[in-house]
């Protein structure tokens, strides 16, 4: 079995009640840059810790980035995230708000992983470009999934553990290692990305719809 640095598969940053500032990538100290969605979620996380459904509702209403992205996921996957979120907020049901956010980030992580698979299927791209673009999309997938990995681990420990291994494998075979660039291996990268995507599907409990995300590499 190959070695990829002493970091191996380590526990990622905690989510919700146990999460702290500056969550780290499980392979090292890399912290993906926040976008408007992750920034809004981190504010929500503070209110979740305090069980302040009123402040969660205000954040969701004031910063519409999470709502807009949820609506896009709903349109593609019939996920009813917006409906579930708004019902939970109206009822001040913090556990249901929590569950909806966890599902939301798993859906987005799955979408980004599929985009990485789609890059590998582009015959016009060179191996180097496939690897580079795949790494960027995988990092985007991890940025979202990492926010909820601790919660996933409490609900489905096997999925969480296997997802971390699949992520590490995909990153390595796409050409990135703890020591810099590794050898790009398209077939193994595709296999690892497929495992990560399918683990998100397993956790969500619903198969991807017909269309781009349903394609098998």
Wavefront OBJ file of the C-alpha trace (Angstrom):
o trace
v 0.000 0.000 0.000
v 1.442 3.367 -0.997
v 2.257 6.031 1.584
v 1.055 9.585 1.024
v 2.536 11.438 3.955
v 2.190 11.110 7.678
v -1.096 12.974 7.775
v -3.008 10.014 6.316
v -6.706 10.070 7.010
v -7.249 12.283 10.039
v -10.393 13.514 11.652
v -11.730 16.654 10.018
v -13.022 19.706 11.811
v -16.131 19.298 13.953
v -19.534 20.541 12.861
v -22.225 22.381 14.793
v -21.807 21.931 18.552
v -18.201 20.740 18.377
v -16.986 22.821 15.452
v -14.512 25.599 16.012
v -13.172 28.399 13.825
v -10.680 27.674 11.066
v -11.704 24.153 10.052
v -8.750 22.374 8.441
v -8.379 20.119 5.460
v -7.870 16.587 6.785
v -4.585 16.203 4.882
v -2.996 19.276 6.366
v -3.542 22.926 7.230
v -5.263 23.890 3.963
v -8.426 25.908 4.574
v -10.480 26.543 1.408
v -11.478 30.156 0.838
v -15.054 30.905 1.837
v -17.654 31.774 -0.756
v -20.935 33.505 0.118
v -22.626 30.196 0.894
v -19.999 28.888 3.309
v -19.680 32.313 4.931
v -23.433 32.435 5.538
v -23.414 28.888 6.881
v -20.656 29.702 9.376
v -22.806 32.490 10.745
v -25.713 30.049 10.921
v -23.502 27.594 12.773
v -23.075 30.072 15.613
v -26.851 30.379 15.906
v -27.255 26.598 15.713
v -24.865 26.233 18.637
v -26.966 28.694 20.592
v -30.185 27.074 19.331
v -31.390 30.503 18.198
v -33.923 29.662 15.515
v -34.959 33.327 15.347
v -31.446 34.398 14.364
v -31.171 31.506 11.919
v -34.356 32.706 10.266
v -33.007 36.252 10.085
v -29.710 35.102 8.523
v -31.537 32.941 5.983
v -33.802 35.880 5.063
v -31.114 38.583 5.016
v -28.438 36.667 3.093
v -30.240 34.852 0.298
v -27.190 32.954 -0.991
v -28.101 29.705 0.771
v -31.731 30.023 -0.345
v -30.722 30.611 -3.975
v -28.367 27.642 -4.034
v -30.925 25.403 -2.322
v -33.478 26.395 -4.964
v -31.052 25.360 -7.716
v -30.493 21.990 -6.046
v -34.271 21.544 -5.721
v -34.764 22.298 -9.424
v -32.184 19.698 -10.429
v -32.906 16.964 -7.909
v -36.435 17.522 -6.555
v -34.817 17.706 -3.111
v -37.427 20.003 -1.436
v -34.639 21.693 0.531
v -36.201 25.167 0.438
v -39.581 23.804 1.531
v -38.028 21.801 4.362
v -35.820 24.679 5.488
v -38.619 27.229 5.553
v -40.943 24.835 7.380
v -38.267 24.111 9.999
v -37.471 27.805 10.434
v -41.145 28.705 10.829
v -41.520 25.978 13.455
v -38.229 26.991 15.115
v -37.209 23.341 14.822
v -33.417 23.443 15.162
v -32.813 19.681 14.544
v -34.724 19.879 11.258
v -32.799 22.996 10.251
v -29.615 21.066 11.005
v -30.699 18.050 8.921
v -31.680 20.211 5.966
v -28.326 22.003 5.940
v -26.439 18.705 6.126
v -28.377 17.367 3.144
v -27.857 20.606 1.240
v -24.079 20.496 1.521
v -23.965 16.812 0.575
v -25.987 17.561 -2.553
v -23.596 20.375 -3.524
v -20.527 18.233 -2.808
v -21.981 15.515 -5.041
v -22.571 18.014 -7.845
v -18.984 19.286 -7.691
v -17.644 15.734 -7.700
v -19.702 14.947 -10.795
v -18.270 18.042 -12.469
v -14.790 16.670 -11.776
v -15.823 13.359 -13.368
v -17.175 15.227 -16.375
v -13.779 16.892 -16.856
v -12.115 13.474 -16.976
v -14.529 12.469 -19.731
v -13.573 15.394 -21.975
v -11.438 13.924 -24.725
v -10.273 17.382 -25.814
v -8.497 18.035 -22.505
v -4.897 16.989 -21.949
v -4.061 14.744 -18.999
v -2.509 17.728 -17.190
v -5.611 19.876 -17.643
v -7.905 17.040 -16.590
v -5.871 16.639 -13.418
v -5.660 20.358 -12.662
v -9.360 20.998 -13.249
v -10.314 17.841 -11.376
v -8.273 18.898 -8.339
v -9.958 22.318 -8.259
v -13.437 20.814 -8.476
v -12.606 18.179 -5.870
v -11.373 20.948 -3.546
v -14.688 22.733 -4.079
v -16.568 19.538 -3.234
v -14.528 19.127 -0.056
v -15.067 22.765 0.923
v -18.786 22.050 1.182
v -18.653 18.503 2.507
v -16.061 19.370 5.158
v -18.584 21.678 6.821
v -20.867 18.749 7.596
v -18.533 15.745 7.762
v -18.678 15.579 11.555
v -22.474 15.533 11.411
v -22.410 12.855 8.709
v -20.015 10.823 10.851
v -22.510 10.850 13.734
v -25.326 9.690 11.472
v -23.461 7.351 9.113
v -19.931 6.640 10.406
v -19.046 4.246 7.586
v -20.019 6.782 4.930
v -17.929 9.474 6.599
v -14.833 7.306 6.976
v -15.039 5.894 3.460
v -15.697 9.330 1.971
v -12.494 10.687 3.500
v -10.489 7.798 2.065
v -12.132 8.228 -1.354
v -11.351 11.944 -1.269
v -7.707 11.324 -0.416
v -7.413 8.722 -3.190
v -9.048 11.015 -5.742
v -6.771 13.895 -4.835
v -3.679 11.710 -5.134
v -4.617 10.124 -8.457
v -5.595 13.484 -9.930
v -1.975 14.450 -9.408
v -1.694 16.068 -5.979
v 0.162 14.724 -2.966
v 1.415 16.101 0.335
v 4.819 16.575 -1.332
v 3.518 18.375 -4.391
v 2.478 16.841 -7.694
v 1.925 13.108 -8.053
v 1.491 11.015 -11.183
v -1.924 11.539 -12.799
v -3.825 8.245 -13.114
v -7.109 8.847 -14.926
v -8.681 5.434 -14.363
v -7.961 5.389 -10.635
v -8.963 9.044 -10.236
v -12.276 8.259 -11.934
v -12.826 5.290 -9.640
v -12.119 7.323 -6.480
v -14.300 10.239 -7.596
v -17.116 7.827 -8.390
v -16.820 6.320 -4.916
v -17.037 9.742 -3.281
v -20.021 10.759 -5.415
v -21.840 7.501 -4.734
v -21.235 7.816 -0.991
v -23.003 11.179 -1.079
v -25.884 9.480 -2.894
v -25.935 6.704 -0.298
v -26.097 9.209 2.550
v -28.810 11.250 0.846
v -30.841 8.098 0.379
v -31.955 8.964 -3.132
v -30.419 8.136 -6.513
v -29.331 10.973 -8.765
v -31.902 11.964 -11.401
v -31.530 11.295 -15.098
v -29.130 13.632 -16.854
v -25.541 14.672 -16.284
v -25.248 13.525 -12.683
v -26.697 10.109 -13.459
v -23.970 9.300 -15.985
v -21.476 6.695 -14.903
v -17.878 7.413 -15.864
l 1 2 3 4 5 6 7 8 9 10 11 12 13 14 15 16 17 18 19 20 21 22 23 24 25 26 27 28 29 30 31 32 33 34 35 36 37 38 39 40 41 42 43 44 45 46 47 48 49 50 51 52 53 54 55 56 57 58 59 60 61 62 63 64 65 66 67 68 69 70 71 72 73 74 75 76 77 78 79 80 81 82 83 84 85 86 87 88 89 90 91 92 93 94 95 96 97 98 99 100 101 102 103 104 105 106 107 108 109 110 111 112 113 114 115 116 117 118 119 120 121 122 123 124 125 126 127 128 129 130 131 132 133 134 135 136 137 138 139 140 141 142 143 144 145 146 147 148 149 150 151 152 153 154 155 156 157 158 159 160 161 162 163 164 165 166 167 168 169 170 171 172 173 174 175 176 177 178 179 180 181 182 183 184 185 186 187 188 189 190 191 192 193 194 195 196 197 198 199 200 201 202 203 204 205 206 207 208 209 210 211 212 213 214 215 216 217
